[in-house]
């Protein structure tokens, strides 16, 4: 299965980028910055419930594979 991904590496404020992703109705937003690099986790925001949680790369892949299998995306 293929997963569409968009990278927003523009020199804009993070709030602006998050708002644009919300308007595009992205199922997930991943925030990767200095803090995330230090902890080895990503800030993952789920469009369904609007909650943000910190997940490792592997944990996020498990979540995506489960949703693809269940056709939840």
Phi and psi restraints in degrees (value plus and minus 20) as a CYANA .aco file:
   2 UNK   PHI    -120.7   -80.7
   2 UNK   PSI     126.5   166.5
   3 UNK   PHI    -143.5  -103.5
   3 UNK   PSI     105.5   145.5
   4 UNK   PHI     -98.1   -58.1
   4 UNK   PSI     112.1   152.1
   5 UNK   PHI    -152.2  -112.2
   5 UNK   PSI     118.7   158.7
   6 UNK   PHI    -144.7  -104.7
   6 UNK   PSI     115.0   155.0
   7 UNK   PHI    -126.1   -86.1
   7 UNK   PSI     106.6   146.6
   8 UNK   PHI    -130.8   -90.8
   8 UNK   PSI      73.8   113.8
   9 UNK   PHI    -127.7   -87.7
   9 UNK   PSI       4.0    44.0
  10 UNK   PHI     -87.6   -47.6
  10 UNK   PSI     139.1   179.1
  11 UNK   PHI    -106.3   -66.3
  11 UNK   PSI      44.1    84.1
  12 UNK   PHI    -141.0  -101.0
  12 UNK   PSI     143.7   183.7
  13 UNK   PHI     -87.9   -47.9
  13 UNK   PSI     127.1   167.1
  14 UNK   PHI     -80.6   -40.6
  14 UNK   PSI     -58.2   -18.2
  15 UNK   PHI     -80.4   -40.4
  15 UNK   PSI     -58.4   -18.4
  16 UNK   PHI     -85.4   -45.4
  16 UNK   PSI     -63.2   -23.2
  17 UNK   PHI     -85.7   -45.7
  17 UNK   PSI     -60.8   -20.8
  18 UNK   PHI     -84.1   -44.1
  18 UNK   PSI     -63.5   -23.5
  19 UNK   PHI     -80.2   -40.2
  19 UNK   PSI     -62.9   -22.9
  20 UNK   PHI     -82.6   -42.6
  20 UNK   PSI     -61.9   -21.9
  21 UNK   PHI     -84.2   -44.2
  21 UNK   PSI     -57.0   -17.0
  22 UNK   PHI     -84.2   -44.2
  22 UNK   PSI     -62.3   -22.3
  23 UNK   PHI     -85.6   -45.6
  23 UNK   PSI     -51.3   -11.3
  24 UNK   PHI    -100.8   -60.8
  24 UNK   PSI     -23.8    16.2
  25 UNK   PHI      38.1    78.1
  25 UNK   PSI      23.3    63.3
  26 UNK   PHI     -85.0   -45.0
  26 UNK   PSI     110.6   150.6
  27 UNK   PHI     -81.0   -41.0
  27 UNK   PSI     -56.0   -16.0
  28 UNK   PHI    -156.8  -116.8
  28 UNK   PSI     125.2   165.2
  29 UNK   PHI    -140.3  -100.3
  29 UNK   PSI     112.2   152.2
  30 UNK   PHI    -133.4   -93.4
  30 UNK   PSI     108.6   148.6
  31 UNK   PHI    -128.9   -88.9
  31 UNK   PSI     101.8   141.8
  32 UNK   PHI    -144.9  -104.9
  32 UNK   PSI      93.4   133.4
  33 UNK   PHI    -161.0  -121.0
  33 UNK   PSI    -182.3  -142.3
  34 UNK   PHI     -80.2   -40.2
  34 UNK   PSI     -63.7   -23.7
  35 UNK   PHI     -81.2   -41.2
  35 UNK   PSI     -64.3   -24.3
  36 UNK   PHI     -87.3   -47.3
  36 UNK   PSI     -55.2   -15.2
  37 UNK   PHI     -84.7   -44.7
  37 UNK   PSI     -59.7   -19.7
  38 UNK   PHI     -85.7   -45.7
  38 UNK   PSI     -63.4   -23.4
  39 UNK   PHI    -104.5   -64.5
  39 UNK   PSI     -38.9     1.1
  40 UNK   PHI      57.3    97.3
  40 UNK   PSI      -5.6    34.4
  41 UNK   PHI    -144.1  -104.1
  41 UNK   PSI     139.3   179.3
  42 UNK   PHI    -130.2   -90.2
  42 UNK   PSI     127.2   167.2
  43 UNK   PHI    -104.3   -64.3
  43 UNK   PSI      95.3   135.3
  44 UNK   PHI    -134.1   -94.1
  44 UNK   PSI     101.5   141.5
  45 UNK   PHI    -128.9   -88.9
  45 UNK   PSI     106.2   146.2
  46 UNK   PHI    -116.6   -76.6
  46 UNK   PSI     106.6   146.6
  47 UNK   PHI     -86.8   -46.8
  47 UNK   PSI     -51.3   -11.3
  48 UNK   PHI     -78.3   -38.3
  48 UNK   PSI     -68.3   -28.3
  49 UNK   PHI    -135.2   -95.2
  49 UNK   PSI     -24.8    15.2
  50 UNK   PHI      54.2    94.2
  50 UNK   PSI     -16.0    24.0
  51 UNK   PHI    -102.3   -62.3
  51 UNK   PSI     128.5   168.5
  52 UNK   PHI    -135.1   -95.1
  52 UNK   PSI     112.9   152.9
  53 UNK   PHI    -157.9  -117.9
  53 UNK   PSI     137.8   177.8
  54 UNK   PHI    -113.8   -73.8
  54 UNK   PSI     104.3   144.3
  55 UNK   PHI    -150.3  -110.3
  55 UNK   PSI     128.5   168.5
  56 UNK   PHI     -94.3   -54.3
  56 UNK   PSI     143.9   183.9
  57 UNK   PHI     -76.6   -36.6
  57 UNK   PSI     -66.9   -26.9
  58 UNK   PHI     -83.7   -43.7
  58 UNK   PSI     -61.2   -21.2
  59 UNK   PHI     -84.7   -44.7
  59 UNK   PSI     -58.1   -18.1
  60 UNK   PHI     -86.8   -46.8
  60 UNK   PSI     -60.2   -20.2
  61 UNK   PHI     -82.8   -42.8
  61 UNK   PSI     -60.0   -20.0
  62 UNK   PHI     -81.2   -41.2
  62 UNK   PSI     -64.6   -24.6
  63 UNK   PHI     -80.0   -40.0
  63 UNK   PSI     -67.3   -27.3
  64 UNK   PHI     -82.4   -42.4
  64 UNK   PSI     -65.8   -25.8
  65 UNK   PHI     -80.5   -40.5
  65 UNK   PSI     -59.6   -19.6
  66 UNK   PHI     -83.6   -43.6
  66 UNK   PSI     -65.1   -25.1
  67 UNK   PHI     -86.5   -46.5
  67 UNK   PSI     -56.9   -16.9
  68 UNK   PHI     -85.3   -45.3
  68 UNK   PSI     -64.5   -24.5
  69 UNK   PHI     -81.0   -41.0
  69 UNK   PSI     -60.4   -20.4
  70 UNK   PHI    -107.3   -67.3
  70 UNK   PSI     -20.1    19.9
  71 UNK   PHI      35.4    75.4
  71 UNK   PSI      20.8    60.8
  72 UNK   PHI    -107.4   -67.4
  72 UNK   PSI     -34.5     5.5
